[in-house]
């Protein structure tokens, strides 16, 4: 059953205004210039400006969202993130991909492009859904279900799916060294946490909805 048009627009508004405050701790405290790829309406970027006082640029493919972001950020480019964008001589201390890479057909290309845009000590920060989460594994292994949803890990606009190990592999192949890859947004019950503890943490990969990643240029 399809959503009424009003509900679709409401969903889009909620998506584009999602600020992701839990990702602020992954941003280096000394950043001066940040690039937010897939910045949506600029809610997260605006938080970066408030907390760190940084200059923030955004890239957003949706024109309506880009127009809203332009009122919050220092510069917004309405485009897909590819080599056609001219950033001039600008380099960034931090390039952010919050729930963006999984929407790309070739996410490694986006990461390789970012290498040329990073300052010498720059980092890439990303939030990436965890397809190994208990809710997905249970539905697949026990119920035999793999059902796309309007939002979440199995969002019907996702083109790629990741686990912790495949996230690390993707960054390594793209030329990075991963400094942090930590589970965020835990969404399981107390009994499962206890079971995971009793099994020596072997089930930890099922606990979190997403991973927060910090990566630097590889040596």
TORSE-893974 format. One record per residue (C-alpha): residue number from 1; residue in one letter; x, y, z. Coordinates in steps of 0.1 Angstrom, whole numbers, always signed. Layout:
<pts>
+-----+----+-------+-------+-------+
!   i ! aa !  east ! north !    up !
+-----+----+-------+-------+-------+
! NUM !  a !     X !     Y !     Z !
...
+-----+----+-------+-------+-------+
</pts>
This chain:
<pts>
+-----+----+-------+-------+-------+
!   i ! aa !  east ! north !    up !
+-----+----+-------+-------+-------+
!   1 !  x !    +0 !    +0 !    +0 !
!   2 !  x !   +14 !   +34 !    -9 !
!   3 !  x !   +15 !   +64 !   +14 !
!   4 !  x !    -7 !   +94 !    +8 !
!   5 !  x !   +12 !  +123 !    -7 !
!   6 !  x !    +9 !  +143 !   +25 !
!   7 !  x !   +25 !  +114 !   +45 !
!   8 !  x !   +53 !  +111 !   +19 !
!   9 !  x !   +61 !  +148 !   +22 !
!  10 !  x !   +61 !  +146 !   +60 !
!  11 !  x !   +85 !  +116 !   +59 !
!  12 !  x !  +108 !  +136 !   +36 !
!  13 !  x !  +107 !  +166 !   +59 !
!  14 !  x !  +116 !  +144 !   +89 !
!  15 !  x !  +144 !  +128 !   +70 !
!  16 !  x !  +159 !  +161 !   +58 !
!  17 !  x !  +157 !  +177 !   +92 !
!  18 !  x !  +172 !  +148 !  +112 !
!  19 !  x !  +201 !  +164 !  +131 !
!  20 !  x !  +220 !  +133 !  +143 !
!  21 !  x !  +234 !  +148 !  +175 !
!  22 !  x !  +251 !  +115 !  +185 !
!  23 !  x !  +275 !  +120 !  +156 !
!  24 !  x !  +289 !  +153 !  +169 !
!  25 !  x !  +313 !  +134 !  +192 !
!  26 !  x !  +330 !  +119 !  +161 !
!  27 !  x !  +339 !  +154 !  +148 !
!  28 !  x !  +374 !  +166 !  +158 !
!  29 !  x !  +372 !  +195 !  +182 !
!  30 !  x !  +397 !  +216 !  +162 !
!  31 !  x !  +380 !  +216 !  +128 !
!  32 !  x !  +380 !  +248 !  +109 !
!  33 !  x !  +363 !  +238 !   +76 !
!  34 !  x !  +339 !  +209 !   +72 !
!  35 !  x !  +322 !  +194 !   +42 !
!  36 !  x !  +289 !  +177 !   +48 !
!  37 !  x !  +280 !  +154 !   +19 !
!  38 !  x !  +243 !  +147 !   +17 !
!  39 !  x !  +237 !  +176 !   +41 !
!  40 !  x !  +199 !  +175 !   +36 !
!  41 !  x !  +184 !  +206 !   +51 !
!  42 !  x !  +216 !  +214 !   +70 !
!  43 !  x !  +204 !  +205 !  +106 !
!  44 !  x !  +236 !  +185 !  +115 !
!  45 !  x !  +258 !  +211 !   +98 !
!  46 !  x !  +242 !  +238 !  +117 !
!  47 !  x !  +250 !  +219 !  +149 !
!  48 !  x !  +286 !  +217 !  +138 !
!  49 !  x !  +287 !  +255 !  +133 !
!  50 !  x !  +272 !  +261 !  +167 !
!  51 !  x !  +294 !  +237 !  +186 !
!  52 !  x !  +328 !  +241 !  +169 !
!  53 !  x !  +325 !  +275 !  +152 !
!  54 !  x !  +336 !  +260 !  +119 !
!  55 !  x !  +330 !  +270 !   +84 !
!  56 !  x !  +307 !  +244 !   +69 !
!  57 !  x !  +300 !  +236 !   +33 !
!  58 !  x !  +273 !  +212 !   +21 !
!  59 !  x !  +266 !  +190 !    -9 !
!  60 !  x !  +229 !  +180 !   -14 !
!  61 !  x !  +213 !  +166 !   -45 !
!  62 !  x !  +177 !  +175 !   -35 !
!  63 !  x !  +170 !  +211 !   -46 !
!  64 !  x !  +144 !  +218 !   -19 !
!  65 !  x !  +166 !  +205 !    +9 !
!  66 !  x !  +197 !  +223 !    -6 !
!  67 !  x !  +178 !  +256 !    -6 !
!  68 !  x !  +170 !  +252 !   +31 !
!  69 !  x !  +206 !  +242 !   +39 !
!  70 !  x !  +218 !  +273 !   +21 !
!  71 !  x !  +202 !  +295 !   +47 !
!  72 !  x !  +222 !  +277 !   +75 !
!  73 !  x !  +256 !  +269 !   +60 !
!  74 !  x !  +284 !  +289 !   +45 !
!  75 !  x !  +281 !  +274 !   +10 !
!  76 !  x !  +258 !  +247 !    -4 !
!  77 !  x !  +263 !  +229 !   -38 !
!  78 !  x !  +232 !  +213 !   -52 !
!  79 !  x !  +247 !  +183 !   -70 !
!  80 !  x !  +255 !  +147 !   -68 !
!  81 !  x !  +289 !  +142 !   -51 !
!  82 !  x !  +313 !  +135 !   -79 !
!  83 !  x !  +343 !  +148 !   -97 !
!  84 !  x !  +323 !  +174 !  -116 !
!  85 !  x !  +321 !  +196 !   -85 !
!  86 !  x !  +346 !  +224 !   -85 !
!  87 !  x !  +357 !  +231 !   -49 !
!  88 !  x !  +385 !  +254 !   -61 !
!  89 !  x !  +416 !  +252 !   -38 !
!  90 !  x !  +395 !  +245 !    -7 !
!  91 !  x !  +405 !  +217 !   +16 !
!  92 !  x !  +385 !  +203 !   +45 !
!  93 !  x !  +395 !  +192 !   +80 !
!  94 !  x !  +365 !  +169 !   +81 !
!  95 !  x !  +343 !  +154 !   +54 !
!  96 !  x !  +310 !  +140 !   +67 !
!  97 !  x !  +288 !  +112 !   +53 !
!  98 !  x !  +259 !  +107 !   +76 !
!  99 !  x !  +238 !   +78 !   +63 !
! 100 !  x !  +249 !   +86 !   +27 !
! 101 !  x !  +273 !   +60 !   +15 !
! 102 !  x !  +247 !   +32 !   +15 !
! 103 !  x !  +227 !   +53 !   -10 !
! 104 !  x !  +255 !   +53 !   -35 !
! 105 !  x !  +261 !   +27 !   -62 !
! 106 !  x !  +299 !   +31 !   -59 !
! 107 !  x !  +306 !   +45 !   -24 !
! 108 !  x !  +343 !   +37 !   -26 !
! 109 !  x !  +345 !   +63 !   -55 !
! 110 !  x !  +331 !   +89 !   -32 !
! 111 !  x !  +357 !   +81 !    -5 !
! 112 !  x !  +385 !   +82 !   -31 !
! 113 !  x !  +373 !  +116 !   -43 !
! 114 !  x !  +374 !  +128 !    -7 !
! 115 !  x !  +411 !  +120 !    -4 !
! 116 !  x !  +420 !  +149 !   -27 !
! 117 !  x !  +397 !  +173 !    -6 !
! 118 !  x !  +412 !  +165 !   +28 !
! 119 !  x !  +437 !  +188 !   +45 !
! 120 !  x !  +469 !  +170 !   +56 !
! 121 !  x !  +454 !  +160 !   +90 !
! 122 !  x !  +418 !  +158 !   +78 !
! 123 !  x !  +394 !  +130 !   +86 !
! 124 !  x !  +363 !  +114 !   +71 !
! 125 !  x !  +334 !  +109 !   +95 !
! 126 !  x !  +306 !   +86 !   +86 !
! 127 !  x !  +274 !   +70 !  +100 !
! 128 !  x !  +266 !   +37 !   +82 !
! 129 !  x !  +237 !   +13 !   +89 !
! 130 !  x !  +245 !   -21 !  +103 !
! 131 !  x !  +228 !   -49 !   +83 !
! 132 !  x !  +239 !   -74 !  +109 !
! 133 !  x !  +216 !   -59 !  +135 !
! 134 !  x !  +196 !   -84 !  +154 !
! 135 !  x !  +163 !   -72 !  +139 !
! 136 !  x !  +175 !   -79 !  +103 !
! 137 !  x !  +193 !  -112 !  +111 !
! 138 !  x !  +163 !  -125 !  +131 !
! 139 !  x !  +139 !  -118 !  +103 !
! 140 !  x !  +162 !  -134 !   +77 !
! 141 !  x !  +174 !  -164 !   +96 !
! 142 !  x !  +143 !  -173 !  +116 !
! 143 !  x !  +114 !  -159 !   +96 !
! 144 !  x !  +129 !  -161 !   +61 !
! 145 !  x !  +121 !  -124 !   +55 !
! 146 !  x !  +140 !   -96 !   +38 !
! 147 !  x !  +115 !   -68 !   +35 !
! 148 !  x !  +124 !   -33 !   +25 !
! 149 !  x !  +110 !    -5 !   +46 !
! 150 !  x !  +103 !   +32 !   +43 !
! 151 !  x !  +132 !   +40 !   +67 !
! 152 !  x !  +158 !   +23 !   +87 !
! 153 !  x !  +185 !    -4 !   +79 !
! 154 !  x !  +165 !   -18 !   +51 !
! 155 !  x !  +154 !   +15 !   +37 !
! 156 !  x !  +141 !    +9 !    +2 !
! 157 !  x !  +165 !   +36 !   -12 !
! 158 !  x !  +196 !   +18 !    +0 !
! 159 !  x !  +219 !    +4 !   -27 !
! 160 !  x !  +246 !   -11 !    -4 !
! 161 !  x !  +246 !   -29 !   +29 !
! 162 !  x !  +274 !   -31 !   +54 !
! 163 !  x !  +287 !   -49 !   +85 !
! 164 !  x !  +315 !   -37 !  +107 !
! 165 !  x !  +341 !   -58 !   +87 !
! 166 !  x !  +328 !   -47 !   +53 !
! 167 !  x !  +329 !   -10 !   +65 !
! 168 !  x !  +365 !   -14 !   +74 !
! 169 !  x !  +373 !   -32 !   +42 !
! 170 !  x !  +357 !    -5 !   +21 !
! 171 !  x !  +377 !   +23 !   +37 !
! 172 !  x !  +409 !    +4 !   +34 !
! 173 !  x !  +403 !    -3 !    -3 !
! 174 !  x !  +396 !   +34 !    -8 !
! 175 !  x !  +429 !   +44 !    +7 !
! 176 !  x !  +421 !   +51 !   +44 !
! 177 !  x !  +431 !   +39 !   +78 !
! 178 !  x !  +401 !   +35 !  +102 !
! 179 !  x !  +407 !   +52 !  +136 !
! 180 !  x !  +373 !   +45 !  +151 !
! 181 !  x !  +344 !   +22 !  +141 !
! 182 !  x !  +320 !   +21 !  +170 !
! 183 !  x !  +284 !    +9 !  +172 !
! 184 !  x !  +258 !   +36 !  +178 !
! 185 !  x !  +221 !   +37 !  +185 !
! 186 !  x !  +218 !    +4 !  +203 !
! 187 !  x !  +183 !   -11 !  +199 !
! 188 !  x !  +181 !   -44 !  +217 !
! 189 !  x !  +169 !   -57 !  +251 !
! 190 !  x !  +186 !   -63 !  +284 !
! 191 !  x !  +185 !  -101 !  +280 !
! 192 !  x !  +203 !  -100 !  +247 !
! 193 !  x !  +230 !   -77 !  +262 !
! 194 !  x !  +235 !  -103 !  +290 !
! 195 !  x !  +237 !  -132 !  +265 !
! 196 !  x !  +262 !  -113 !  +244 !
! 197 !  x !  +283 !  -107 !  +276 !
! 198 !  x !  +282 !  -144 !  +285 !
! 199 !  x !  +294 !  -153 !  +250 !
! 200 !  x !  +324 !  -130 !  +253 !
! 201 !  x !  +311 !  -102 !  +231 !
! 202 !  x !  +308 !  -125 !  +200 !
! 203 !  x !  +273 !  -111 !  +194 !
! 204 !  x !  +282 !   -75 !  +198 !
! 205 !  x !  +278 !   -69 !  +160 !
! 206 !  x !  +241 !   -75 !  +163 !
! 207 !  x !  +235 !   -48 !  +189 !
! 208 !  x !  +237 !   -15 !  +171 !
! 209 !  x !  +217 !    +0 !  +143 !
! 210 !  x !  +246 !   +19 !  +129 !
! 211 !  x !  +284 !   +24 !  +131 !
! 212 !  x !  +301 !   +57 !  +136 !
! 213 !  x !  +334 !   +58 !  +117 !
! 214 !  x !  +364 !   +81 !  +117 !
! 215 !  x !  +391 !   +75 !   +91 !
! 216 !  x !  +423 !   +92 !   +80 !
! 217 !  x !  +443 !   +90 !   +48 !
! 218 !  x !  +462 !   +57 !   +48 !
! 219 !  x !  +500 !   +55 !   +49 !
+-----+----+-------+-------+-------+
</pts>
